[in-house]
């Protein structure tokens, strides 16, 4: 009788041990699956973040995202602009829509049009300015705070060296980089790679 009781205990113990082991493995697999999903989500978020931050202008430690570019040849020069507004918002502003909190970079380059692989230094740029938190009212840019320019009322904000490099320029895409240094020593850098709005003013 005692022998049968011991045997029963052994069988019950083996059953619960197997059951515990099975549930533990299930829990372990579940935990691994959850962790793997979190890692994949984190990587995906990082990729999205890097994509959105690839178009920017950085002034010192402040970074400004750029969402659209404009190219406007005008007789013997070409205007190159970057802004934090989308192409749809820009096109709407041409029809009179007011835009607020506009960051706007513009450079007037002394060439008929942009050339891929060309670097334009300050001697090639007759006008240069970057203004943040401005407004577009009746298709005109107003207000805002200057971050740097080629010539202005605050000598510290004037750029003393630098250039704009057009890496690629095709019918539907432009890739460029820019580097400048202000008179107060603050460094400016930026990149843009994407579509652009082409405005041909030479026919007007």
C-alpha positions as CSV (number, residue, x, y, z in Angstrom):
1,X,0.0,0.0,0.0
2,X,2.8,2.4,0.9
3,X,4.5,1.5,-2.3
4,X,1.4,2.4,-4.3
5,X,1.1,5.7,-2.5
6,X,4.7,6.6,-3.3
7,X,4.2,5.7,-6.9
8,X,1.1,7.9,-7.1
9,X,3.0,10.8,-5.6
10,X,5.8,10.3,-8.1
11,X,3.4,10.3,-11.0
12,X,1.6,13.4,-9.8
13,X,4.9,15.2,-9.3
14,X,6.0,14.3,-12.8
15,X,2.7,15.5,-14.2
16,X,2.9,18.9,-12.5
17,X,6.6,19.2,-13.4
18,X,5.8,18.7,-17.0
19,X,2.9,21.0,-16.8
20,X,5.0,23.7,-15.2
21,X,7.7,23.3,-17.7
22,X,5.3,23.5,-20.6
23,X,3.6,26.7,-19.3
24,X,7.0,28.2,-18.5
25,X,8.1,27.6,-22.1
26,X,4.9,29.2,-23.4
27,X,5.5,32.2,-21.2
28,X,9.1,32.4,-22.3
29,X,8.1,32.2,-25.9
30,X,5.5,35.0,-25.4
31,X,8.0,37.2,-23.6
32,X,10.6,36.7,-26.4
33,X,7.9,37.5,-29.1
34,X,6.9,40.7,-27.2
35,X,10.5,41.9,-26.9
36,X,11.2,41.2,-30.5
37,X,8.2,43.2,-31.5
38,X,9.3,46.1,-29.4
39,X,12.8,46.1,-30.9
40,X,11.3,46.1,-34.5
41,X,9.0,49.0,-33.6
42,X,11.9,50.9,-32.1
43,X,14.0,50.4,-35.2
44,X,11.1,51.5,-37.5
45,X,10.6,54.6,-35.4
46,X,14.3,55.5,-35.6
47,X,14.3,55.0,-39.4
48,X,11.3,57.3,-39.7
49,X,13.0,59.9,-37.5
50,X,16.2,59.8,-39.6
51,X,14.2,60.3,-42.8
52,X,12.3,63.4,-41.4
53,X,15.6,64.9,-40.1
54,X,17.5,64.5,-43.4
55,X,16.1,67.8,-44.7
56,X,17.1,70.6,-42.3
57,X,19.1,73.7,-41.6
58,X,21.1,73.8,-38.4
59,X,22.1,77.1,-36.8
60,X,24.4,76.4,-33.9
61,X,22.5,73.9,-31.8
62,X,19.1,74.8,-33.2
63,X,17.8,72.6,-36.0
64,X,15.0,73.5,-38.4
65,X,13.2,70.9,-40.6
66,X,12.8,71.8,-44.2
67,X,9.8,70.3,-46.1
68,X,10.0,71.9,-49.5
69,X,12.3,73.6,-52.0
70,X,11.7,76.3,-54.6
71,X,13.9,77.1,-57.7
72,X,13.1,80.3,-59.6
73,X,15.3,81.4,-62.4
74,X,15.1,85.2,-63.0
75,X,17.0,86.5,-66.0
76,X,20.7,86.5,-65.0
77,X,20.2,84.9,-61.5
78,X,18.3,82.0,-59.8
79,X,16.6,82.0,-56.5
80,X,17.0,78.9,-54.3
81,X,14.6,78.6,-51.4
82,X,13.9,76.1,-48.6
83,X,11.0,76.2,-46.2
84,X,9.3,74.2,-43.4
85,X,6.0,74.3,-45.2
86,X,4.8,71.6,-47.6
87,X,4.4,72.1,-51.4
88,X,0.6,72.0,-50.9
89,X,0.8,74.8,-48.4
90,X,3.1,76.9,-50.6
91,X,0.8,76.5,-53.6
92,X,-2.1,77.5,-51.4
93,X,-0.2,80.7,-50.3
94,X,0.1,81.7,-54.0
95,X,-3.7,81.9,-54.0
96,X,-3.8,84.1,-51.0
97,X,-3.9,81.6,-48.1
98,X,-2.1,83.0,-45.0
99,X,0.7,80.8,-43.6
100,X,2.1,81.3,-40.0
101,X,5.3,80.1,-38.3
102,X,7.2,79.9,-41.6
103,X,10.9,79.2,-41.6
104,X,12.3,80.5,-44.9
105,X,15.8,80.2,-46.4
106,X,16.6,82.0,-49.7
107,X,19.8,82.5,-51.7
108,X,20.1,84.5,-54.9
109,X,22.8,82.9,-57.0
110,X,24.4,84.8,-59.8
111,X,23.8,82.2,-62.5
112,X,21.0,81.6,-65.1
113,X,20.1,78.3,-63.4
114,X,21.5,75.7,-61.0
115,X,24.1,73.2,-62.2
116,X,24.5,69.6,-60.7
117,X,27.8,69.2,-59.0
118,X,28.4,72.9,-58.7
119,X,29.5,74.7,-55.5
120,X,28.5,78.4,-55.1
121,X,30.5,80.4,-52.6
122,X,29.7,83.8,-51.3
123,X,31.1,85.5,-54.4
124,X,28.4,83.7,-56.4
125,X,25.6,84.6,-54.0
126,X,24.3,88.2,-54.1
127,X,21.7,87.8,-51.5
128,X,21.3,85.3,-48.6
129,X,19.0,85.1,-45.6
130,X,17.3,82.6,-43.3
131,X,14.3,83.8,-41.3
132,X,12.2,81.8,-38.8
133,X,8.7,82.2,-37.4
134,X,7.6,84.5,-40.2
135,X,4.2,84.8,-42.0
136,X,3.1,84.7,-45.6
137,X,0.3,87.2,-46.0
138,X,-1.1,87.9,-49.5
139,X,1.8,85.9,-51.0
140,X,4.3,88.1,-49.3
141,X,6.8,87.0,-46.6
142,X,6.6,89.2,-43.5
143,X,7.9,89.4,-39.9
144,X,10.1,86.7,-38.5
145,X,13.5,86.6,-36.9
146,X,16.7,86.5,-38.9
147,X,19.2,83.7,-38.1
148,X,21.8,84.7,-40.6
149,X,22.2,86.8,-43.8
150,X,24.9,88.1,-46.2
151,X,24.3,91.7,-45.2
152,X,22.1,93.2,-42.5
153,X,21.7,95.4,-39.4
154,X,23.4,93.0,-37.0
155,X,27.0,92.3,-37.9
156,X,27.1,89.2,-35.8
157,X,24.5,87.5,-38.0
158,X,26.4,88.2,-41.2
159,X,28.0,85.2,-42.8
160,X,31.8,85.5,-43.4
161,X,32.4,82.3,-45.3
162,X,30.5,79.3,-46.7
163,X,28.9,77.9,-49.8
164,X,25.9,76.1,-51.3
165,X,26.6,72.9,-53.2
166,X,24.1,71.5,-55.6
167,X,24.8,67.7,-55.6
168,X,22.0,66.7,-58.0
169,X,19.4,68.7,-59.9
170,X,17.0,67.0,-62.3
171,X,13.4,67.6,-63.5
172,X,11.8,66.3,-60.3
173,X,14.5,66.2,-57.6
174,X,17.2,68.4,-56.1
175,X,19.9,67.4,-53.6
176,X,21.9,70.1,-52.0
177,X,24.0,71.0,-48.9
178,X,25.0,74.3,-47.4
179,X,27.7,75.4,-44.9
180,X,28.2,78.9,-43.6
181,X,29.9,80.6,-40.6
182,X,28.5,83.7,-39.0
183,X,30.7,86.6,-37.8
184,X,30.1,85.6,-34.2
185,X,31.5,82.1,-34.9
186,X,28.2,80.2,-35.0
187,X,28.3,77.4,-37.6
188,X,25.4,76.8,-40.1
189,X,24.9,73.6,-42.0
190,X,22.0,72.0,-43.9
191,X,20.9,69.4,-46.4
192,X,17.9,68.8,-48.6
193,X,17.0,65.9,-50.9
194,X,13.6,65.8,-52.4
195,X,11.2,67.3,-54.9
196,X,10.9,71.0,-55.6
197,X,8.6,73.7,-57.0
198,X,10.0,75.2,-60.2
199,X,8.9,78.8,-60.9
200,X,10.0,80.2,-64.3
201,X,10.1,84.0,-64.0
202,X,12.1,84.5,-67.2
203,X,9.0,84.4,-69.4
204,X,7.2,87.2,-67.5
